[in-house]
Amino acid sequence: MFARKLEFDIKLEKKEELIRKIREDVLTILKKQNGFFDMMMLFHEMKQEKFLVISLWEDKIHADRYAKEVFPKINDMLKPYLITPIVVTPHNVETRVSQRVIAVAA
């Protein structure tokens, strides 16, 4: 399993609009991608402008294909809501520890 972590700061006055955009548009696109598993959105408890998105993928190949072919369009869709550019960090998921995630994926 593979994860892509996206970090950025958002315009607080557009927070609800951004959440709706991600839920209705971005997630719809992600669900159509081969190898996509799930996504989590996290807001910092104290600094509400800090936003973190983690997408989970079957493997690095699928995540890389998405990053190259689809993510640039999503990045453009989200720019009106952002204060800072999106910083993407790839991660391997240690599945031996995440037994519940693996059970759901199976």
C-alpha atoms as an extended CHARMM CRD file, in Angstrom:
* protein
*
       106  EXT
         1         1  MET       CA              0.0000000000        0.0000000000        0.0000000000  PROA      1               0.0000000000
         2         2  PHE       CA              1.1610000000        3.5270000000       -0.7590000000  PROA      2               0.0000000000
         3         3  ALA       CA              0.1410000000        6.9720000000        0.5230000000  PROA      3               0.0000000000
         4         4  ARG       CA              0.3810000000       10.5050000000       -0.7930000000  PROA      4               0.0000000000
         5         5  LYS       CA              0.3870000000       13.2310000000        1.8690000000  PROA      5               0.0000000000
         6         6  LEU       CA             -0.6840000000       16.6980000000        0.7410000000  PROA      6               0.0000000000
         7         7  GLU       CA             -0.0930000000       19.6970000000        2.9930000000  PROA      7               0.0000000000
         8         8  PHE       CA             -1.2390000000       23.2660000000        2.4010000000  PROA      8               0.0000000000
         9         9  ASP       CA             -2.8170000000       26.3000000000        4.0380000000  PROA      9               0.0000000000
        10        10  ILE       CA             -6.3390000000       27.3000000000        3.0770000000  PROA      10              0.0000000000
        11        11  LYS       CA             -8.3200000000       30.5240000000        3.0180000000  PROA      11              0.0000000000
        12        12  LEU       CA            -10.4580000000       30.1360000000        6.1270000000  PROA      12              0.0000000000
        13        13  GLU       CA            -13.3810000000       32.0140000000        4.6120000000  PROA      13              0.0000000000
        14        14  LYS       CA            -13.5050000000       29.3320000000        1.8780000000  PROA      14              0.0000000000
        15        15  LYS       CA            -13.1280000000       26.2990000000        4.1440000000  PROA      15              0.0000000000
        16        16  GLU       CA            -16.6790000000       24.9570000000        3.7410000000  PROA      16              0.0000000000
        17        17  GLU       CA            -16.5890000000       25.5550000000       -0.0060000000  PROA      17              0.0000000000
        18        18  LEU       CA            -13.2630000000       23.6930000000       -0.2280000000  PROA      18              0.0000000000
        19        19  ILE       CA            -14.6060000000       20.7260000000        1.7390000000  PROA      19              0.0000000000
        20        20  ARG       CA            -17.6190000000       20.5670000000       -0.5700000000  PROA      20              0.0000000000
        21        21  LYS       CA            -15.3470000000       20.7980000000       -3.6540000000  PROA      21              0.0000000000
        22        22  ILE       CA            -13.1790000000       17.9480000000       -2.3950000000  PROA      22              0.0000000000
        23        23  ARG       CA            -16.1390000000       15.7820000000       -1.3970000000  PROA      23              0.0000000000
        24        24  GLU       CA            -18.1740000000       16.3300000000       -4.5680000000  PROA      24              0.0000000000
        25        25  ASP       CA            -15.5490000000       16.8050000000       -7.2880000000  PROA      25              0.0000000000
        26        26  VAL       CA            -12.1200000000       15.6140000000       -6.1840000000  PROA      26              0.0000000000
        27        27  LEU       CA            -13.3240000000       12.4430000000       -4.4740000000  PROA      27              0.0000000000
        28        28  THR       CA            -15.4520000000       11.5970000000       -7.5130000000  PROA      28              0.0000000000
        29        29  ILE       CA            -12.3380000000       11.8270000000       -9.7010000000  PROA      29              0.0000000000
        30        30  LEU       CA            -10.2440000000        9.8070000000       -7.2420000000  PROA      30              0.0000000000
        31        31  LYS       CA            -12.7910000000        7.0030000000       -7.0670000000  PROA      31              0.0000000000
        32        32  LYS       CA            -12.4120000000        6.5280000000      -10.8330000000  PROA      32              0.0000000000
        33        33  GLN       CA             -8.6420000000        6.0400000000      -10.5680000000  PROA      33              0.0000000000
        34        34  ASN       CA             -7.2280000000        2.5330000000      -10.7240000000  PROA      34              0.0000000000
        35        35  GLY       CA             -5.6300000000        1.5860000000       -7.4340000000  PROA      35              0.0000000000
        36        36  PHE       CA             -7.2760000000        4.3240000000       -5.3410000000  PROA      36              0.0000000000
        37        37  PHE       CA             -8.2780000000        3.0580000000       -1.9010000000  PROA      37              0.0000000000
        38        38  ASP       CA             -9.3960000000        5.9430000000        0.3140000000  PROA      38              0.0000000000
        39        39  MET       CA             -8.7490000000        9.5160000000        1.4030000000  PROA      39              0.0000000000
        40        40  MET       CA             -8.6640000000       11.3610000000        4.7420000000  PROA      40              0.0000000000
        41        41  MET       CA             -8.8770000000       15.1210000000        5.3220000000  PROA      41              0.0000000000
        42        42  LEU       CA             -7.3590000000       16.5070000000        8.5090000000  PROA      42              0.0000000000
        43        43  PHE       CA             -7.4320000000       20.0060000000        9.9700000000  PROA      43              0.0000000000
        44        44  HSD       CA             -4.9110000000       21.1410000000       12.5560000000  PROA      44              0.0000000000
        45        45  GLU       CA             -6.5950000000       21.4880000000       15.9420000000  PROA      45              0.0000000000
        46        46  MET       CA             -5.1440000000       24.9160000000       16.7520000000  PROA      46              0.0000000000
        47        47  LYS       CA             -4.3120000000       26.3530000000       13.3060000000  PROA      47              0.0000000000
        48        48  GLN       CA             -7.4660000000       25.8750000000       11.2640000000  PROA      48              0.0000000000
        49        49  GLU       CA             -5.8050000000       27.0610000000        8.0510000000  PROA      49              0.0000000000
        50        50  LYS       CA             -3.4430000000       24.0620000000        8.1420000000  PROA      50              0.0000000000
        51        51  PHE       CA             -4.8680000000       21.3040000000        5.9980000000  PROA      51              0.0000000000
        52        52  LEU       CA             -3.6320000000       17.7660000000        5.4270000000  PROA      52              0.0000000000
        53        53  VAL       CA             -4.9670000000       15.2200000000        2.9570000000  PROA      53              0.0000000000
        54        54  ILE       CA             -3.8050000000       11.6160000000        2.8440000000  PROA      54              0.0000000000
        55        55  SER       CA             -4.7630000000        9.4500000000       -0.0900000000  PROA      55              0.0000000000
        56        56  LEU       CA             -4.1940000000        5.7030000000        0.0790000000  PROA      56              0.0000000000
        57        57  TRP       CA             -3.3260000000        3.6600000000       -2.9940000000  PROA      57              0.0000000000
        58        58  GLU       CA             -2.9790000000       -0.0010000000       -3.8000000000  PROA      58              0.0000000000
        59        59  ASP       CA              0.6400000000        0.5960000000       -4.8430000000  PROA      59              0.0000000000
        60        60  LYS       CA              3.1490000000        3.2250000000       -5.9400000000  PROA      60              0.0000000000
        61        61  ILE       CA              2.5640000000        2.5770000000       -9.6380000000  PROA      61              0.0000000000
        62        62  HSD       CA             -1.0860000000        3.6360000000       -9.4110000000  PROA      62              0.0000000000
        63        63  ALA       CA             -0.2770000000        6.6440000000       -7.2040000000  PROA      63              0.0000000000
        64        64  ASP       CA              2.4610000000        7.7800000000       -9.5980000000  PROA      64              0.0000000000
        65        65  ARG       CA              0.1730000000        7.4650000000      -12.6080000000  PROA      65              0.0000000000
        66        66  TYR       CA             -2.4570000000        9.5670000000      -10.8410000000  PROA      66              0.0000000000
        67        67  ALA       CA              0.1920000000       12.1370000000       -9.8140000000  PROA      67              0.0000000000
        68        68  LYS       CA              1.3520000000       12.5210000000      -13.3910000000  PROA      68              0.0000000000
        69        69  GLU       CA             -1.9190000000       12.3200000000      -15.3140000000  PROA      69              0.0000000000
        70        70  VAL       CA             -4.6840000000       13.6140000000      -13.0230000000  PROA      70              0.0000000000
        71        71  PHE       CA             -3.2900000000       15.5200000000      -10.0490000000  PROA      71              0.0000000000
        72        72  PRO       CA             -2.2680000000       18.6300000000      -12.0560000000  PROA      72              0.0000000000
        73        73  LYS       CA             -5.9640000000       19.1560000000      -12.9240000000  PROA      73              0.0000000000
        74        74  ILE       CA             -7.0060000000       18.7230000000       -9.2870000000  PROA      74              0.0000000000
        75        75  ASN       CA             -4.2660000000       21.0750000000       -8.1660000000  PROA      75              0.0000000000
        76        76  ASP       CA             -5.6690000000       23.7190000000      -10.5230000000  PROA      76              0.0000000000
        77        77  MET       CA             -9.2060000000       23.1010000000       -9.1800000000  PROA      77              0.0000000000
        78        78  LEU       CA             -8.0560000000       23.7340000000       -5.6090000000  PROA      78              0.0000000000
        79        79  LYS       CA             -5.8600000000       26.8110000000       -6.1690000000  PROA      79              0.0000000000
        80        80  PRO       CA             -8.6600000000       29.3490000000       -5.5230000000  PROA      80              0.0000000000
        81        81  TYR       CA             -8.9890000000       27.9850000000       -1.9600000000  PROA      81              0.0000000000
        82        82  LEU       CA             -5.2970000000       27.9470000000       -1.0620000000  PROA      82              0.0000000000
        83        83  ILE       CA             -2.9030000000       30.3550000000        0.5950000000  PROA      83              0.0000000000
        84        84  THR       CA              0.1450000000       28.1590000000       -0.0050000000  PROA      84              0.0000000000
        85        85  PRO       CA              0.9910000000       25.6970000000       -2.7830000000  PROA      85              0.0000000000
        86        86  ILE       CA              0.2930000000       22.0220000000       -2.1780000000  PROA      86              0.0000000000
        87        87  VAL       CA              3.3260000000       20.1070000000       -0.9470000000  PROA      87              0.0000000000
        88        88  VAL       CA              3.0940000000       16.4110000000       -1.8040000000  PROA      88              0.0000000000
        89        89  THR       CA              5.0930000000       13.7990000000        0.0750000000  PROA      89              0.0000000000
        90        90  PRO       CA              5.0080000000       10.1120000000       -0.9390000000  PROA      90              0.0000000000
        91        91  HSD       CA              4.9820000000        7.3940000000        1.7170000000  PROA      91              0.0000000000
        92        92  ASN       CA              5.0870000000        3.6260000000        1.8380000000  PROA      92              0.0000000000
        93        93  VAL       CA              2.4440000000        2.3040000000        4.2280000000  PROA      93              0.0000000000
        94        94  GLU       CA              3.6600000000       -0.2270000000        6.7790000000  PROA      94              0.0000000000
        95        95  THR       CA              0.8520000000       -2.7240000000        6.3670000000  PROA      95              0.0000000000
        96        96  ARG       CA              2.0620000000       -5.1050000000        9.0620000000  PROA      96              0.0000000000
        97        97  VAL       CA              0.9980000000       -2.5160000000       11.6250000000  PROA      97              0.0000000000
        98        98  SER       CA             -2.1950000000       -1.3820000000        9.8760000000  PROA      98              0.0000000000
        99        99  GLN       CA             -4.0730000000       -4.6630000000       10.1030000000  PROA      99              0.0000000000
       100       100  ARG       CA             -7.5110000000       -3.0220000000       10.1230000000  PROA      100             0.0000000000
       101       101  VAL       CA             -6.7380000000       -1.1170000000        6.9150000000  PROA      101             0.0000000000
       102       102  ILE       CA             -5.5330000000       -4.3010000000        5.2540000000  PROA      102             0.0000000000
       103       103  ALA       CA             -8.6280000000       -6.2140000000        6.3790000000  PROA      103             0.0000000000
       104       104  VAL       CA            -10.9030000000       -3.5590000000        4.8830000000  PROA      104             0.0000000000
       105       105  ALA       CA             -8.8760000000       -3.4400000000        1.6750000000  PROA      105             0.0000000000
       106       106  ALA       CA             -9.1240000000       -7.1920000000        1.2610000000  PROA      106             0.0000000000
